[in-house]
């Protein structure tokens, strides 16, 4: 009953008539959505549903939304121009192969200039994502061996949620480390459970190729820098933080001259994964702006946040998407005093 009422309420409040009224009353803003991996069943990849992406883009086009690239949105703020009403922006982090293979044709079909934030050495096949390495350990290690890791972190391997609790604990532990310590810790875990971690990413965890990335541009899509090797930049020295941000732009431009000068912080939580130091590095570079992973809308007249623009995680169902893409969630935000 509650779900039926929620469905009725959201569909009513995001109908054509309600949107016409709601957007007229709201200050100009843009909902920026953050996406990662896409579901590929035969590869065992869990992620966004391609059918949902098509449905959301169909809804946006049918209701005459403005689909902006990350650079276009940044430029509205930099130039002091009002953001067009009904604006939505899609961004994708990391540069995994499934993003190019699955999502790019869908975005191109709906003429949506989604921005793919790429980790340059990942596309060079010189590194792969550290959280993917944790997932690999879980996929390739028998449960009785994982119990050795559980003991190390005082987790009871007999509990029903043992695997998820252990996985989340390991990820949280690595998020506190610099890149050098992340790699050393992963190596020690691999040795403990007897599961070597390959130097090159297995097929499931590979990046798109540079050819794939250049094809994104030909499809009318955009690319921007997302660090060189994807560490938690706030945990690095200032020199290394500068290198991760500036060098990723240098390397991306060399491969794709049409790249957007818009950075995206790795992991992206303000005060944890990046902070004022990283924002200053972006502000003093050739980059025009940067996107974070903190939830919130991008609103006109807030240029002080140009190096920490907020994004919402891409919802898992159509109802939640309608709520965040339209005036509805913004109105709720205002009622909360945000």
C-alpha positions as CSV (number, residue, x, y, z in Angstrom):
1,X,0.0,0.0,0.0
2,X,2.8,2.4,1.0
3,X,4.7,1.7,-2.3
4,X,1.5,2.3,-4.3
5,X,0.9,5.6,-2.6
6,X,4.6,6.6,-3.2
7,X,4.3,5.7,-6.9
8,X,1.1,7.6,-7.3
9,X,2.5,10.7,-5.5
10,X,5.8,10.9,-7.3
11,X,4.2,10.3,-10.7
12,X,1.6,13.0,-10.0
13,X,4.2,15.5,-8.8
14,X,6.5,14.8,-11.7
15,X,3.8,14.9,-14.4
16,X,4.0,17.4,-17.2
17,X,1.7,19.9,-15.5
18,X,3.4,19.6,-12.1
19,X,6.8,20.0,-13.7
20,X,5.8,23.1,-15.6
21,X,4.7,24.7,-12.3
22,X,7.5,23.3,-10.2
23,X,10.3,24.4,-12.5
24,X,8.9,27.9,-12.9
25,X,8.9,28.4,-9.1
26,X,12.4,26.9,-8.5
27,X,15.7,28.8,-8.8
28,X,17.8,27.5,-11.8
29,X,19.7,24.3,-10.8
30,X,21.0,21.1,-12.4
31,X,20.8,17.5,-11.2
32,X,24.2,15.9,-11.9
33,X,24.2,12.1,-11.8
34,X,27.2,9.9,-11.0
35,X,27.4,6.4,-12.6
36,X,30.0,3.7,-12.4
37,X,29.8,0.1,-13.8
38,X,27.1,-1.3,-16.0
39,X,25.6,-4.8,-15.5
40,X,27.1,-7.4,-17.8
41,X,25.7,-10.8,-16.8
42,X,28.0,-13.1,-18.7
43,X,31.0,-11.3,-17.1
44,X,29.5,-11.4,-13.6
45,X,29.5,-7.6,-13.4
46,X,26.8,-6.1,-11.2
47,X,25.9,-2.5,-12.1
48,X,23.5,-0.1,-13.6
49,X,20.7,-1.6,-15.7
50,X,21.0,-0.4,-19.3
51,X,17.2,-0.6,-19.7
52,X,16.7,1.8,-16.8
53,X,19.2,4.2,-18.5
54,X,17.2,4.1,-21.7
55,X,14.0,4.7,-19.8
56,X,15.4,7.7,-17.9
57,X,16.7,9.3,-21.1
58,X,13.4,8.6,-22.8
59,X,11.7,10.4,-20.0
60,X,14.0,13.4,-20.1
61,X,13.7,13.8,-23.8
62,X,9.9,13.4,-23.8
63,X,9.7,16.1,-21.1
64,X,12.1,18.5,-22.9
65,X,14.9,18.5,-20.3
66,X,18.2,20.1,-21.2
67,X,21.0,17.5,-21.2
68,X,24.3,19.2,-20.4
69,X,27.9,18.0,-20.4
70,X,30.0,18.6,-17.2
71,X,31.9,21.3,-19.0
72,X,28.8,23.1,-20.2
73,X,27.4,23.1,-16.7
74,X,30.7,24.4,-15.3
75,X,30.8,27.2,-17.9
76,X,27.4,28.4,-17.0
77,X,28.7,28.9,-13.4
78,X,32.0,30.4,-14.5
79,X,30.4,32.9,-16.9
80,X,27.6,33.8,-14.4
81,X,24.9,32.8,-16.8
82,X,21.7,31.2,-15.5
83,X,21.5,27.4,-15.8
84,X,18.7,26.5,-18.1
85,X,15.5,25.2,-16.5
86,X,15.1,21.4,-16.5
87,X,18.9,20.7,-16.7
88,X,20.4,17.3,-16.1
89,X,24.0,16.1,-16.4
90,X,25.3,12.6,-16.5
91,X,28.9,11.7,-15.4
92,X,30.7,8.3,-15.3
93,X,33.8,7.6,-13.2
94,X,36.9,5.5,-13.7
95,X,36.9,4.4,-17.4
96,X,35.8,0.7,-17.2
97,X,35.3,-1.1,-20.5
98,X,31.6,-1.7,-19.9
99,X,31.0,2.0,-19.7
100,X,32.1,2.4,-23.3
101,X,30.6,-0.8,-24.5
102,X,27.2,-0.6,-22.8
103,X,26.3,3.0,-22.0
104,X,28.0,5.0,-24.8
105,X,25.6,3.8,-27.5
106,X,22.6,4.6,-25.3
107,X,23.8,8.1,-24.5
108,X,24.5,8.7,-28.1
109,X,21.1,7.5,-29.2
110,X,19.5,10.2,-27.1
111,X,22.0,12.8,-28.0
112,X,23.1,13.1,-24.3
113,X,26.6,14.5,-23.9
114,X,27.6,12.4,-20.9
115,X,31.0,13.0,-19.5
116,X,33.4,10.0,-18.8
117,X,36.0,10.8,-16.2
118,X,39.0,8.7,-17.1
119,X,42.0,7.4,-15.0
120,X,44.8,7.7,-17.4
121,X,47.2,4.9,-16.4
122,X,44.2,2.6,-16.0
123,X,43.5,3.1,-19.7
124,X,47.2,2.5,-20.3
125,X,46.8,-0.9,-18.6
126,X,49.6,0.1,-16.2
127,X,47.3,-0.3,-13.1
128,X,43.9,-1.3,-12.1
129,X,41.4,-0.2,-9.4
130,X,42.4,-1.1,-5.9
131,X,38.8,-1.8,-4.9
132,X,38.5,-4.2,-7.9
133,X,41.5,-6.0,-6.5
134,X,39.6,-6.5,-3.2
135,X,36.7,-7.8,-5.2
136,X,39.0,-10.1,-7.1
137,X,40.4,-11.6,-3.8
138,X,36.8,-12.3,-2.7
139,X,35.9,-13.9,-6.1
140,X,39.0,-16.1,-6.2
141,X,39.5,-17.1,-2.5
142,X,37.7,-20.0,-0.7
143,X,35.6,-18.9,2.3
144,X,37.9,-20.8,4.7
145,X,40.8,-18.7,3.5
146,X,38.8,-15.4,3.8
147,X,38.3,-16.4,7.4
148,X,42.0,-15.7,8.0
149,X,41.4,-12.1,6.9
150,X,38.2,-12.0,9.1
151,X,40.2,-13.0,12.1
152,X,42.7,-10.2,11.4
153,X,39.9,-7.7,11.6
154,X,37.9,-9.4,14.4
155,X,35.0,-10.4,12.2
156,X,33.2,-13.6,13.0
157,X,33.2,-15.8,9.9
158,X,30.1,-17.7,11.1
159,X,27.8,-14.7,10.8
160,X,25.3,-14.6,7.9
161,X,26.7,-11.3,6.6
162,X,30.4,-12.4,7.0
163,X,31.4,-11.7,3.4
164,X,29.8,-8.3,3.1
165,X,31.0,-7.2,6.5
166,X,34.5,-8.2,5.7
167,X,34.5,-6.6,2.3
168,X,33.2,-3.3,3.7
169,X,35.8,-3.4,6.5
170,X,38.7,-4.0,4.0
171,X,37.5,-1.2,1.8
172,X,37.2,1.2,4.7
173,X,40.7,0.3,5.9
174,X,42.2,1.0,2.5
175,X,40.4,4.4,2.2
176,X,42.6,5.6,5.1
177,X,45.8,4.8,3.3
178,X,48.1,6.4,0.7
179,X,48.5,4.6,-2.6
180,X,51.8,3.0,-1.6
181,X,50.3,1.6,1.6
182,X,47.2,0.4,-0.3
183,X,49.3,-1.7,-2.6
184,X,51.4,-3.1,0.2
185,X,48.3,-4.0,2.3
186,X,46.7,-5.7,-0.7
187,X,49.9,-7.7,-1.3
188,X,49.9,-8.8,2.4
189,X,46.3,-9.9,2.2
190,X,46.9,-11.8,-1.0
191,X,49.8,-13.6,0.6
192,X,47.8,-14.4,3.7
193,X,44.9,-16.0,1.8
194,X,47.2,-17.5,-0.9
195,X,45.5,-15.7,-3.8
196,X,48.0,-13.8,-6.0
197,X,46.7,-10.6,-7.5
198,X,47.6,-10.3,-11.2
199,X,49.7,-7.3,-12.2
200,X,47.3,-6.7,-15.2
201,X,43.6,-6.4,-14.7
202,X,41.6,-9.5,-15.5
203,X,39.0,-9.1,-18.3
204,X,36.2,-8.4,-15.8
205,X,38.1,-5.4,-14.4
206,X,39.7,-3.9,-17.4
207,X,39.5,-0.3,-18.6
208,X,38.2,0.8,-21.9
209,X,41.0,1.3,-24.5
210,X,42.2,4.7,-25.7
211,X,40.5,3.8,-29.1
212,X,37.3,3.3,-27.1
213,X,37.7,6.7,-25.4
214,X,38.3,8.5,-28.7
215,X,35.2,6.8,-30.1
216,X,33.2,8.5,-27.3
217,X,34.2,11.9,-28.7
218,X,33.0,10.8,-32.2
219,X,29.7,9.8,-30.7
220,X,29.3,13.4,-29.2
221,X,30.2,12.3,-25.7
222,X,32.8,14.0,-23.5
223,X,35.9,12.9,-21.4
224,X,37.6,14.5,-18.5
225,X,40.5,13.6,-16.1
226,X,40.0,11.4,-13.0
227,X,43.6,11.2,-11.7
228,X,46.6,9.2,-13.0
229,X,46.3,6.0,-10.9
230,X,43.1,6.5,-8.7
231,X,44.5,6.9,-5.2
232,X,42.6,8.7,-2.4
233,X,44.2,12.0,-3.3
234,X,43.8,13.5,0.2
235,X,46.0,10.7,1.6
236,X,48.9,11.6,-0.7
237,X,51.6,14.2,-0.2
238,X,51.0,17.6,-1.6
239,X,53.5,17.0,-4.4
240,X,51.8,13.7,-5.3
241,X,48.4,15.3,-5.1
242,X,49.5,18.0,-7.5
243,X,50.9,15.3,-9.8
244,X,47.7,13.1,-9.8
245,X,45.6,16.1,-10.7
246,X,47.8,18.0,-13.2
247,X,49.4,15.0,-14.8
248,X,46.1,13.3,-15.5
249,X,45.1,16.4,-17.5
250,X,48.4,16.4,-19.4
251,X,48.1,12.7,-20.3
252,X,44.4,12.9,-21.2
253,X,45.0,15.9,-23.5
254,X,47.9,14.1,-25.2
255,X,45.6,11.2,-26.0
256,X,42.4,13.1,-26.6
257,X,42.9,16.8,-27.5
258,X,39.1,17.4,-27.3
259,X,39.0,16.4,-23.6
260,X,37.1,18.7,-21.2
261,X,39.2,20.6,-18.7
262,X,37.0,19.4,-15.9
263,X,38.4,17.2,-13.1
264,X,36.6,14.6,-11.0
265,X,38.0,13.6,-7.5
266,X,38.5,9.9,-6.8
267,X,36.0,8.5,-4.4
268,X,35.1,12.2,-3.9
269,X,33.9,12.9,-0.4
270,X,34.8,16.4,0.8
271,X,36.8,16.3,4.0
272,X,37.8,12.7,3.5
273,X,38.9,12.0,0.0
274,X,39.7,15.6,-1.0
275,X,39.7,19.0,0.7
276,X,40.7,22.6,0.5
277,X,44.3,21.6,-0.6
278,X,43.0,19.6,-3.6
279,X,40.4,22.3,-4.5
280,X,43.3,24.9,-4.5
281,X,45.4,22.6,-6.8
282,X,42.5,22.5,-9.3
283,X,41.9,26.3,-8.9
284,X,45.5,27.0,-9.8
285,X,45.7,24.7,-12.8
286,X,44.5,24.7,-16.4
287,X,41.4,22.9,-15.2
288,X,38.2,25.0,-14.9
289,X,36.3,23.0,-12.3
290,X,36.0,19.8,-10.4
291,X,33.2,17.4,-9.5
292,X,32.9,15.6,-6.1
293,X,30.7,12.7,-4.9
294,X,28.9,14.6,-2.2
295,X,25.1,14.6,-2.8
296,X,23.4,17.8,-3.8
297,X,22.3,20.0,-6.7
298,X,24.5,22.4,-8.7
299,X,22.8,25.8,-8.4
300,X,23.5,29.1,-10.2
301,X,25.3,31.8,-8.2
302,X,27.5,29.5,-6.2
303,X,30.8,29.9,-8.0
304,X,32.6,29.3,-4.7
305,X,31.9,25.6,-5.2
306,X,33.2,25.4,-8.7
307,X,36.0,23.1,-7.5
308,X,33.7,20.9,-5.6
309,X,30.5,20.5,-7.6
310,X,28.0,18.0,-6.1
311,X,26.5,15.0,-7.7
312,X,23.9,12.4,-6.9
313,X,24.4,8.7,-7.2
314,X,22.4,7.4,-10.2
315,X,19.2,5.9,-8.7
316,X,18.3,2.2,-9.0
317,X,14.7,2.8,-10.1
318,X,12.6,5.2,-12.2
319,X,10.6,6.7,-9.3
320,X,13.8,7.8,-7.5
321,X,15.2,9.1,-10.7
322,X,12.2,11.3,-11.4
323,X,12.4,12.7,-7.9
324,X,16.0,13.8,-8.2
325,X,15.9,14.9,-11.8
326,X,12.9,17.2,-11.4
327,X,12.0,20.1,-9.1
328,X,10.6,17.7,-6.4
329,X,13.8,16.8,-4.5
330,X,15.0,20.4,-4.8
331,X,11.8,21.6,-3.1
332,X,12.3,19.0,-0.3
333,X,15.9,20.4,0.0
334,X,14.6,23.9,0.5
335,X,12.1,22.7,3.1
336,X,15.0,21.2,5.0
337,X,16.8,24.5,4.8
338,X,19.5,23.5,2.3
